Amino acid sequence: MLAVVKKPHIEVRARRIPKAIIVFLQDMYKPENVVIKDDESDSWEDTDLFKKRFTESTPGEMIFASRDMRGWSQAALAEKLGKSPHYVSDLENGRRAVSKKMAVALGKVFECDPSIFFEF
């Protein structure tokens, strides 16, 4: 089960989330900002809340958010991509454009649609 709060970004993952926690999140952060999913197999990137939140984001912000959500350092992501941490930093900070090839690689690493990392 997954509970996600839009702002501040909070994720609760558990086999079963107690009703008291769900009620608390909805009371504290408004029901429309809390998404509850029974199926853990859906990723956060597939939720409507994620898509709304990040439709205005740059590719670098999307990389940072996807990496941060997983608790990965720039070095950890760089290793998964076969790049240097400096390269990842440049991507996240907009100093280097995300190529189509890199967007595909990011999509594989984050198991999501590569188009969220590439501006057409």
C-alpha positions as CSV (number, residue, x, y, z in Angstrom):
1,M,0.0,0.0,0.0
2,L,1.2,3.5,-0.7
3,A,0.2,6.9,0.7
4,V,1.6,10.0,-0.9
5,V,1.3,13.6,0.3
6,K,1.9,16.2,-2.4
7,K,3.3,19.0,-0.2
8,P,5.5,18.5,1.7
9,H,6.4,15.3,-0.2
10,I,5.7,12.4,2.1
11,E,5.5,8.7,1.1
12,V,4.4,5.9,3.4
13,R,4.8,2.4,2.1
14,A,3.6,-0.6,4.0
15,R,1.8,-3.8,3.5
16,R,-1.1,-2.2,5.4
17,I,-1.3,1.5,6.4
18,P,-3.4,2.0,9.6
19,K,-6.5,4.1,9.1
20,A,-5.3,6.4,11.8
21,I,-2.3,7.4,9.7
22,I,-4.4,8.0,6.6
23,V,-6.8,10.2,8.6
24,F,-3.9,12.1,10.1
25,L,-2.4,12.8,6.7
26,Q,-5.7,13.9,5.3
27,D,-6.4,16.2,8.3
28,M,-2.9,17.7,8.2
29,Y,-2.5,18.1,4.4
30,K,-6.0,18.2,3.0
31,P,-7.7,15.1,1.5
32,E,-7.1,16.3,-2.1
33,N,-3.3,16.3,-1.4
34,V,-3.2,12.7,-0.2
35,V,-3.2,9.8,-2.6
36,I,-3.8,6.3,-1.3
37,K,-3.0,3.3,-3.6
38,D,-3.6,-0.3,-2.6
39,D,-1.4,-1.7,-5.3
40,E,2.3,-1.2,-4.5
41,S,3.4,-2.1,-8.0
42,D,2.3,1.3,-9.3
43,S,5.2,3.7,-9.1
44,W,4.9,7.2,-7.8
45,E,5.8,8.5,-11.3
46,D,2.6,6.9,-12.7
47,T,0.2,8.7,-10.4
48,D,-1.8,11.7,-11.5
49,L,-0.4,13.7,-8.6
50,F,3.2,13.2,-9.8
51,K,2.2,14.2,-13.4
52,K,0.4,17.3,-12.2
53,R,3.3,18.3,-9.9
54,F,6.0,17.9,-12.4
55,T,4.5,18.9,-15.7
56,E,6.1,22.3,-15.3
57,S,9.4,20.9,-14.1
58,T,12.7,21.0,-16.1
59,P,14.4,17.7,-16.9
60,G,17.0,18.4,-14.3
61,E,14.3,18.9,-11.6
62,M,12.8,15.6,-12.7
63,I,16.1,13.8,-12.4
64,F,16.7,15.3,-8.9
65,A,13.1,14.5,-7.7
66,S,13.3,10.9,-9.0
67,R,16.7,10.4,-7.5
68,D,15.9,12.0,-4.2
69,M,12.6,10.1,-3.8
70,R,14.6,6.9,-3.9
71,G,17.2,8.2,-1.4
72,W,20.0,7.9,-4.0
73,S,23.1,10.2,-4.0
74,Q,24.3,11.7,-7.2
75,A,27.2,9.3,-7.0
76,A,24.8,6.3,-6.8
77,L,22.9,7.5,-9.8
78,A,26.1,8.2,-11.7
79,E,27.3,4.7,-11.1
80,K,24.0,3.2,-12.4
81,L,24.3,5.4,-15.5
82,G,28.0,4.7,-16.0
83,K,28.7,8.4,-15.7
84,S,30.5,10.7,-13.2
85,P,28.8,12.4,-10.3
86,H,29.8,15.7,-11.9
87,Y,27.9,14.7,-15.0
88,V,24.7,14.0,-13.0
89,S,25.2,17.3,-11.2
90,D,25.4,19.1,-14.5
91,L,22.2,17.4,-15.7
92,E,20.3,18.2,-12.5
93,N,21.4,21.9,-12.6
94,G,20.7,22.4,-16.3
95,R,24.3,22.9,-17.2
96,R,24.1,19.9,-19.5
97,A,21.1,19.1,-21.7
98,V,19.5,15.6,-21.4
99,S,19.9,13.8,-24.7
100,K,17.3,11.3,-26.0
101,K,19.8,8.6,-25.3
102,M,20.3,9.8,-21.7
103,A,16.5,10.1,-21.2
104,V,16.1,6.5,-22.3
105,A,18.9,5.5,-19.8
106,L,17.2,7.5,-17.0
107,G,13.9,5.8,-17.8
108,K,15.5,2.4,-17.5
109,V,17.3,3.3,-14.2
110,F,14.1,4.9,-12.7
111,E,11.7,2.4,-14.4
112,C,9.5,5.1,-15.8
113,D,8.7,6.8,-19.1
114,P,11.8,8.5,-20.5
115,S,9.8,11.4,-21.9
116,I,9.7,13.0,-18.4
117,F,13.4,13.7,-18.7
118,F,13.5,15.0,-22.2
119,E,12.2,18.3,-23.6
120,F,10.9,17.9,-27.1
